Every structure is written in structure tokens, then in C-alpha cells.
Amino acid sequence: MEKIKKEVCQAYGVEEKDILTAQRGRINEPRNVAIYLCRTLRHDTLMELGREFGMTGYSPAGSAVERVKKRLVKNKKVQKKIEIIKKSLLSSTATRTLRETSRAREQAN
């Protein structure tokens, strides 16, 4: 999860503290993208994501994932940015850890 946060922060030019706090009334695209990537690449539960990103349960994390899914359909810039982040994550040595975590979760279920 740390690697995803780091890559998202780097891609958007923000600090980690910026994606760990909600900003009411403002779209926080980097935060939503980080949550989306953790969910899709690592298969973290919404409760885990809620805790990690300082949310009050699973519902805000689920909403963030859905917001990104909708933006992916409509916004080519967001699609491209997420693809660049994914490629960076998948080409790094941290990929092994992401895949091992995903496999362990799948086997546990």
C-alpha cells in the first residue's frame, strides 16, 4: 500500500499527508486514485482502505472507488495517468510484494 501511495503522490505532485486526509467540498483526485489502485491491484477490503486513509468506515472508500471508475469512462487524462502509475508499480520490484499479497488473500478466501 505504501508503494501505491508513493507512486500516486509522485504522479500528482502532492505529499502523502494530502491523500490521507479528506478535503470537504474539494475533489481529491490523488486520494481517490490511491484508494482505487489499492482496491484493484491489492484487493484490499473497503474497511482496510477506510482505516488506512482515515475514513469513518467502508462507505467513503467504496464511494471513492466508484468515483474513479466513473471518471475513467469519461476522462482520457485520468485514464492515462492511472495507466502510467500502474505501469510504474508493475515494473518496480514492489510488484512482487503486491502480487504475493493478492495471492495470499485469494488463497485465504
Secondary structure, 3 states (H helix, E strand, C coil): CHHHHHHHHHHHCCCHHHHCCCCCCCCCHHHHHHHHHHHHHHCCCHHHHHHHCCCCCCHHHHHHHHHHHHHHHHCHHHHHHHHHHHHHHHHCCHHHHHHHHHHHHHHHC
